[in-house]
Amino acid sequence: DCFTIAELIEYEAMGLSEPGEGHRVIREGVTQKDGRLPVNPSGGLKAKGHPIGATGVSMHVMAAMQLAGEAEGMQIPDAKLAGVFN
């Protein structure tokens, strides 16, 4: 996300960790590109900026590219499910 704390809070909101424990998702490697639940293989907003309005659209495009196998260097092997949280 555009702020580190927002990423941690979102992990908690999605139920990936207990409240106040979002940092564990990262520490345990769950969200790494080769982890159980890869998050932002594109680098997220820190890598491309945060264009208001276009952010949500780009998230959907990235998810569709993953599922279509068209994400090139960002591709998660055998991606079958994608989620967008904005």
C-alpha positions as CSV (number, residue, x, y, z in Angstrom):
1,D,0.0,0.0,0.0
2,C,1.0,3.6,-0.1
3,F,1.9,3.6,3.6
4,T,3.6,0.7,5.5
5,I,1.2,0.8,8.4
6,A,-1.8,0.5,6.0
7,E,-0.3,-2.7,4.6
8,L,-0.1,-4.2,8.1
9,I,-3.6,-3.0,9.0
10,E,-5.0,-4.5,5.7
11,Y,-3.4,-7.9,6.6
12,E,-5.3,-7.8,9.9
13,A,-8.5,-6.6,8.2
14,M,-8.4,-9.5,5.7
15,G,-8.0,-12.0,8.5
16,L,-4.4,-13.0,7.7
17,S,-3.4,-12.2,11.3
18,E,-4.8,-11.3,14.6
19,P,-5.2,-7.6,15.4
20,G,-1.8,-6.0,16.1
21,E,0.0,-9.0,14.5
22,G,0.1,-7.9,10.8
23,H,3.9,-7.7,11.0
24,R,4.1,-11.4,11.4
25,V,2.6,-12.0,8.0
26,I,5.6,-10.3,6.5
27,R,8.2,-11.7,9.0
28,E,7.0,-15.2,8.3
29,G,7.3,-14.7,4.5
30,V,3.7,-15.3,3.7
31,T,3.4,-12.4,1.4
32,Q,6.8,-12.8,-0.4
33,K,6.6,-13.5,-4.2
34,D,7.4,-17.2,-3.4
35,G,5.3,-17.2,-0.2
36,R,1.9,-18.9,0.5
37,L,0.0,-15.7,-0.4
38,P,2.1,-13.3,-2.6
39,V,1.2,-9.7,-2.3
40,N,2.3,-6.9,-4.7
41,P,4.8,-8.7,-6.9
42,S,4.8,-5.5,-9.0
43,G,6.2,-3.6,-6.0
44,G,2.9,-2.0,-5.2
45,L,2.3,1.7,-4.9
46,K,5.8,2.4,-3.7
47,A,7.1,1.2,-7.1
48,K,4.6,3.1,-9.3
49,G,3.1,6.0,-7.4
50,H,-0.4,6.5,-6.2
51,P,-2.5,8.1,-8.9
52,I,-5.9,8.8,-7.3
53,G,-8.6,6.9,-9.1
54,A,-6.2,5.0,-11.3
55,T,-4.8,3.0,-8.3
56,G,-7.9,0.8,-8.0
57,V,-8.0,0.2,-11.7
58,S,-4.4,-0.7,-11.9
59,M,-4.9,-3.2,-9.1
60,H,-7.6,-4.9,-11.1
61,V,-5.5,-4.9,-14.2
62,M,-2.5,-6.5,-12.3
63,A,-4.8,-9.2,-10.9
64,A,-6.2,-10.0,-14.3
65,M,-2.7,-10.2,-15.8
66,Q,-1.7,-12.6,-13.1
67,L,-4.7,-14.9,-13.8
68,A,-4.1,-14.7,-17.5
69,G,-0.4,-15.6,-17.1
70,E,0.6,-12.3,-18.7
71,A,2.5,-10.6,-15.8
72,E,5.9,-11.5,-17.2
73,G,8.6,-10.8,-14.5
74,M,6.0,-10.3,-11.9
75,Q,4.1,-13.5,-12.7
76,I,3.2,-15.8,-9.8
77,P,3.5,-19.4,-11.2
78,D,0.2,-21.1,-11.6
79,A,-1.9,-18.2,-10.3
80,K,-5.5,-19.3,-10.0
81,L,-7.0,-16.7,-7.6
82,A,-6.4,-13.0,-7.1
83,G,-7.7,-10.5,-4.6
84,V,-7.8,-6.7,-4.6
85,F,-8.0,-4.6,-1.4
86,N,-8.1,-0.8,-1.9
